[in-house]
Amino acid sequence: MSQQDREKWNQRYAEDSYNKRNPVTLLEDWLPRLPVGKALDVACGAGRNVLALARAGFDVDAIDISAEGLAQARAAAAAEDLDIDWIEHDLDEPYPFAGDYDLILVLWYVDLDLIRRLCDCLAPGGTLISEEHLATDADVIGPKSAEFRVAPGALRDAAAGLEVLHYGESIETAADGARVASAQLVARRAG
């Protein structure tokens, strides 16, 4: 990402225009099925998924480009006395991820090369959960640029070598009437 992207996300969080508070449904659905351990949330934003992980007992590393998003997440975690390792970093630049994560989240941040690299950071038996905007010609919400959407099958292909527990591509209507096209993946590294 560029400095321009950093400023864009800082402004969105400062204006509270990206005010989602609840964890992503895919995470909520799978979290009870996963053993508690070490987790990484990539592009964590203001922390809506990180907080759910920490509440569930995970030891969490959370990384994002936005200082403002991280500040909001840090404040929310402090209010609940949750201990999270916050990392401000531009994910377009290399980062030495610790590895041996029991759970890695990549939600609504499209970088298939990064997802491929993160598969190697999973501990044996570790799980990758990812949900991305899906490329489509349908009238849906989300990014208009194909750069920020995955082609059909591409998310599953990025996790080649992992055991796919769940994969789906769909266009669904949200409670507010908006239509969203997404690809969902839950995959596990062999134990």
C-alpha positions as CSV (number, residue, x, y, z in Angstrom):
1,M,0.0,0.0,0.0
2,S,1.1,3.5,-0.5
3,Q,1.1,6.5,1.9
4,Q,-2.1,7.5,0.1
5,D,-3.8,4.2,1.2
6,R,-2.6,4.6,4.8
7,E,-4.1,8.1,4.8
8,K,-7.4,6.8,3.3
9,W,-7.8,4.2,6.0
10,N,-6.8,6.5,8.8
11,Q,-9.4,9.0,7.6
12,R,-12.1,6.3,7.3
13,Y,-11.5,5.1,10.9
14,A,-11.2,8.7,12.2
15,E,-14.6,9.6,10.6
16,D,-16.0,6.3,11.9
17,S,-17.2,5.6,8.3
18,Y,-16.1,2.0,8.6
19,N,-17.9,1.3,11.9
20,K,-18.4,-2.4,11.8
21,R,-18.3,-3.8,15.3
22,N,-19.4,-7.4,15.2
23,P,-17.0,-10.2,14.0
24,V,-17.4,-11.5,10.5
25,T,-20.1,-14.2,10.4
26,L,-17.6,-16.8,9.0
27,L,-15.4,-16.4,12.0
28,E,-18.3,-16.5,14.4
29,D,-19.5,-19.8,12.8
30,W,-16.1,-21.5,13.0
31,L,-14.6,-20.1,16.2
32,P,-16.4,-22.6,18.5
33,R,-15.0,-25.5,16.4
34,L,-11.3,-24.4,16.7
35,P,-8.8,-25.2,19.4
36,V,-7.6,-22.1,21.3
37,G,-4.0,-21.1,20.6
38,K,-1.9,-18.5,18.8
39,A,-3.8,-16.4,16.2
40,L,-2.9,-13.8,13.6
41,D,-5.4,-11.3,12.2
42,V,-4.1,-9.7,8.9
43,A,-5.4,-6.3,8.1
44,C,-7.3,-6.2,11.4
45,G,-8.6,-2.6,11.1
46,A,-10.4,-1.4,14.2
47,G,-10.3,-4.9,15.7
48,R,-13.7,-6.4,15.4
49,N,-12.4,-9.9,14.8
50,V,-9.3,-9.5,17.0
51,L,-11.5,-8.8,20.0
52,A,-13.6,-11.9,19.4
53,L,-10.4,-14.0,19.2
54,A,-9.0,-12.5,22.4
55,R,-12.3,-13.0,24.3
56,A,-12.2,-16.7,23.2
57,G,-8.8,-17.0,24.8
58,F,-6.5,-16.8,21.8
59,D,-3.0,-15.2,22.1
60,V,-3.4,-12.7,19.2
61,D,-1.1,-10.8,16.9
62,A,-3.0,-8.1,14.9
63,I,-1.4,-6.3,12.0
64,D,-2.7,-3.3,10.0
65,I,-1.5,-0.3,8.1
66,S,-3.8,2.2,9.8
67,A,-2.5,3.8,13.0
68,E,-6.0,5.2,13.6
69,G,-7.7,1.8,13.2
70,L,-5.1,0.2,15.6
71,A,-5.6,3.0,18.1
72,Q,-9.4,2.3,18.2
73,A,-8.8,-1.4,18.4
74,R,-6.2,-0.9,21.2
75,A,-8.7,1.2,23.2
76,A,-11.5,-1.3,22.8
77,A,-9.2,-4.1,23.9
78,A,-7.9,-2.1,26.9
79,A,-11.6,-1.4,28.0
80,E,-12.0,-5.2,28.2
81,D,-8.5,-5.8,29.7
82,L,-7.6,-7.9,26.6
83,D,-3.9,-8.4,25.9
84,I,-3.2,-8.2,22.1
85,D,0.1,-7.7,20.2
86,W,-0.6,-4.7,17.9
87,I,1.6,-4.3,14.8
88,E,1.5,-1.3,12.5
89,H,2.9,-2.3,9.1
90,D,2.3,-1.9,5.4
91,L,1.5,-5.4,4.2
92,D,2.9,-4.5,0.7
93,E,6.3,-4.6,2.4
94,P,7.8,-7.9,3.7
95,Y,7.1,-8.8,7.3
96,P,8.7,-11.6,9.3
97,F,5.6,-13.3,10.6
98,A,6.5,-15.5,13.6
99,G,4.9,-18.7,12.2
100,D,3.3,-21.6,14.0
101,Y,0.0,-19.9,14.2
102,D,-3.0,-22.1,15.2
103,L,-5.3,-19.7,13.4
104,I,-4.8,-17.1,10.7
105,L,-7.5,-14.7,9.5
106,V,-7.4,-12.8,6.2
107,L,-10.8,-11.1,5.9
108,W,-11.6,-8.7,3.2
109,Y,-7.9,-8.0,2.4
110,V,-7.0,-9.3,-1.1
111,D,-3.4,-10.4,-1.5
112,L,-3.3,-13.9,-2.8
113,D,0.5,-14.0,-2.7
114,L,0.4,-13.1,1.0
115,I,-2.2,-15.8,1.7
116,R,0.1,-18.4,0.0
117,R,3.0,-17.3,2.2
118,L,0.8,-17.3,5.3
119,C,-0.1,-21.0,4.7
120,D,3.5,-21.8,5.6
121,C,3.1,-19.9,8.9
122,L,0.4,-22.2,10.2
123,A,1.3,-24.7,12.9
124,P,0.5,-28.4,12.1
125,G,-3.2,-28.6,12.4
126,G,-3.5,-24.8,12.1
127,T,-6.5,-23.2,10.3
128,L,-6.7,-20.4,7.7
129,I,-10.0,-18.5,7.6
130,S,-10.4,-16.1,4.7
131,E,-13.3,-14.2,3.1
132,E,-12.8,-11.9,0.1
133,H,-14.9,-9.9,-2.3
134,L,-15.6,-12.1,-5.4
135,A,-15.2,-10.8,-8.9
136,T,-18.6,-10.6,-10.6
137,D,-20.6,-8.6,-13.1
138,A,-23.6,-8.4,-10.7
139,D,-24.6,-5.2,-9.0
140,V,-23.0,-5.7,-5.6
141,I,-21.4,-3.6,-2.8
142,G,-17.7,-3.4,-2.2
143,P,-14.8,-2.4,-4.3
144,K,-15.4,-1.7,-7.9
145,S,-11.8,-2.4,-9.0
146,A,-11.0,-6.0,-9.9
147,E,-7.7,-5.5,-8.1
148,F,-9.6,-5.7,-4.8
149,R,-11.7,-8.8,-5.7
150,V,-10.7,-12.5,-6.2
151,A,-11.5,-14.4,-9.4
152,P,-13.7,-17.5,-9.0
153,G,-11.6,-20.3,-7.6
154,A,-8.6,-18.1,-6.9
155,L,-8.9,-18.1,-3.1
156,R,-9.2,-21.9,-2.9
157,D,-6.1,-22.1,-5.2
158,A,-4.1,-19.8,-3.0
159,A,-4.4,-22.3,-0.2
160,A,-3.2,-25.3,-2.3
161,G,-1.7,-27.9,0.0
162,L,-4.1,-27.2,2.9
163,E,-7.1,-29.4,3.6
164,V,-10.2,-27.5,2.6
165,L,-12.9,-27.7,5.3
166,H,-15.2,-25.2,3.7
167,Y,-15.2,-23.3,0.4
168,G,-18.0,-21.3,-1.1
169,E,-18.7,-18.5,-3.6
170,S,-22.0,-16.7,-3.4
171,I,-23.9,-13.5,-3.9
172,E,-26.1,-12.9,-0.9
173,T,-28.4,-10.1,0.3
174,A,-27.5,-8.6,3.6
175,A,-30.1,-7.5,6.3
176,D,-29.8,-3.9,5.0
177,G,-30.7,-5.1,1.4
178,A,-27.3,-4.7,0.0
179,R,-25.9,-7.5,-2.2
180,V,-22.4,-8.8,-1.6
181,A,-20.4,-11.3,-3.7
182,S,-17.9,-13.2,-1.6
183,A,-15.5,-16.2,-1.6
184,Q,-15.1,-18.0,1.7
185,L,-12.4,-20.4,2.7
186,V,-11.6,-22.4,5.8
187,A,-8.6,-24.7,5.4
188,R,-6.3,-26.7,7.7
189,R,-2.7,-27.6,7.5
190,A,-2.0,-31.3,8.0
191,G,-1.2,-32.2,11.6
